[in-house]
Amino acid sequence: DATILHQPDSCAVLIDAGPLIHGHRITEKLLELGVSSLDAVIITHPHLDHFAGLFDIAPRISIKQFFDNGSSNSSWEYFDDYQILKKRYPYSVLARGQTISCGSVRIDVLFPEPGKSTSNDLNAGSLVLLVSFQGFRLLHMGDVAGRAESDFLQFADDIKAQVIKVAHHGAADATADLLLEKAAPELAIISTASENRISSPSEVVLARLSQHGISSYRTDEIGSIEISVSNKGYRVNTR
């Protein structure tokens, strides 16, 4: 699970970095875009499939600021290495109410509440981000699912977005009807692998997206997904 936000000559942000074995693909994409320096890296929560790609990216791409949700994951391998890596950079913990501005890109942190990111369920403390650019909005749900998604929806007001990055790779406990009603996206992005331990994306989630008239794109089927945004709107390119 990795998302690059890129406004040429103005901003480059990485939200999550994918797993260890695919970090090189993100590095290669950044270099292809002409990005040698990231204005910010945001890790939504400390699971390997969201942070371990950094071990390939960080030696080759400079990082100006580093953000995560402050959660600890000491029981998982490589977390100690992750802690060492992020100490190399100016670092801050993100929570609801904070905003990051980069070029014309705005990133609003919608979840979790301050001091509520250290749950035993790491997914439940995942950051939820609303990315805005020239009238375009992307709701990035991290891995927030189940009860945490319900908690988020209790105080989620203006979350309408053209595109939603589906939580937890499309797992069955994510992306409830109420979320889709409030966000009203036109398009859903599902970042997952063809073989994975949670059997994502769930048929239940795919059916729910279809029922709401939301088109979906899946990385396990088509690989990288690129959304190009301009003042004329947005378009999707797949490779």
PyMOL commands that set and color helices and strands:
alter all, ss='L'
color gray80, all
select helices_A, chain A and resi 20-32+48-51+54-57+79-86+122-125+146-154+167-170+177-183+203-211+219-222
alter helices_A, ss='H'
color red, helices_A
select strands_A, chain A and resi 2-7+11-17+37-38+40-43+62-63+66-68+91-93+99-102+105-111+128-133+136-140+163-165+187-190+215-218+225-230+233-238
alter strands_A, ss='S'
color yellow, strands_A
deselect
rebuild
show_as cartoon
